[in-house]
């Protein structure tokens, strides 16, 4: 049994049952992302999610900081381009 409520997750059962339920959950998540974001973006979001799940909290925090820097640079670059036009 896998039960999630916010940040709390309870996992009980045999390894086989836990693995089977996890596969069903992951297939549903992937399908939902593809449905909402389209094939390419949904696949990327799914792969990113799996990558994040294997990171430590510090690694995730560093990745978020990097993404924020990248986004800030893109915004600044586009702003400067708009001023030049």
Secondary structure, DSSP 8 states (H G I E B T S, - for coil): -EEEETTEEEE-S-HHHHHHHHHHHHHHHHHHHHHHH-HHHHHHHHHHHHHHHTS-HHHHHHHHHHHHHHHHHHHHHHHHHHHH-
